[in-house]
Amino acid sequence: MRFACTQENLSQGLNMVGHVTGKNVNLPVLGNVLLKTDGGGLRLSATNLEVAVNCIVRGKVEAEGEYSVPAKLLLEYVSLLPSGKVEIALTDEGLEVRSNEKETVFRGMPASEFPLLPTPVKGAGFRLPAGEFRRALQQTCFSASVSESRPELCGVACFFRTAGGTREATFAATDSYRLAERRIPYTGDGSETTGIVPSRSMQEMSRIISSYKDELNSEPEAALAFTENQLVMTYGSVELVTRLLEGKFPPYQEIIPKTFNAQAVLARDEFLKAVRAASLFSRQGLFDVHIMFDPEKGICRVSSADQGTGKTQTQLAGAIEGAPASVTLNYRYVMDGVSAIPTEKIRVCLIDGNSPVLILPEPSEEAYRYLVMPIRQ
């Protein structure tokens, strides 16, 4: 194998794939990246057996070949090289990397020892605006469960539907204590479908879209293609293949309230600061903050109290409608959802102390909903 490319392209390619690698006592090769000449470029591949990432690095192929070396070691070394030409050659000693006056040999493993990568099945699929898709993932992934007791809750449910001529993709995640949902438009020739994608895979997709740069071929869209048990995302020269989770996502639409006793439009940053202040005096292990609406005075009170540390209360002015209402919530869940909303104001909708609380962007142009279950007193 002999290959030449720029330091910038090689560094970006390694950064795209190397994030999924890690130490594995039983399979040390999972910490490696596979380098394989592919047409007019070099294909970099890495996997953790749940997700695989491939990236094509443009360059000049002088001799075909393949070899695997430690991913993080190669990335760290290449990132230290000066800008310019980098030459890669497979020798009897290992993988030789040359740049200017620098010459380094990496010892790795034969390509035959690298795990068999899933073959992505491409066909009819969906195209999503890359920026909106990334934001949808950032607004939902954190709500997925980290407990393996219910595997179907460890992922983000994807629903691709057509209604009234409108194509809309819905992404939803829940750990049964809170729920995040975001809807965005899509194009493409894929038929209506549903799948649950591991949240770690979705986070990796978000990272790839955020990090990938290609001035020659800017990709405004990400492409998704589903099969029976896997999902393929293509973005620029990067390809991610992940398995789908088995099981059925809960019918969450049934628990989202349609009517409320009180609603308040509040300044997002002020509300976040009030919740953060109350979190300092919440009870350890309960993480509780108390939220109360007073429509007559037009104020929202955010408070907490702990016998050991003290108590605090913040009053916020806002447009409050309906009857007086109050609820106790987990401050971590509240802050996660409010932080994911980009608008300057939010709408908080209450029923009573025993019912879910709905938090929305205000104005509601962005199709995002966040639901938090109360702490019952």
Secondary structure, DSSP 8 states (H G I E B T S, - for coil): -EEEEEHHHHHHHHHHHHTT----SS-GGGGEEEEEEETTEEEEEEE-SSEEEEEEEE-EEEE--EEEEEHHHHHHHHHHS-SSEEEEEE-SSSEEEEETTEEEEE--B-GGGS---------S-EEEEHHHHHHHHHHHGGGS---TTSGGGGEEEEEEEEETTEEEEEEEEE-SSEEEEEEEE-BSS--SEEEEEEHHHHHHHHHHHHH---SSS---EEEEEE-SSEEEEEETTEEEEEE---S----GGGGS-S--SEEEEEEHHHHHHHHHHHHTTS-TTT-EEEEEEETTTTEEEEEEEETTTEEEEEEEE-EEEES-EEEEEEHHHHHHHHHT--SSEEEEEE--TTS-EEEEEESTTS-EEEEE-----
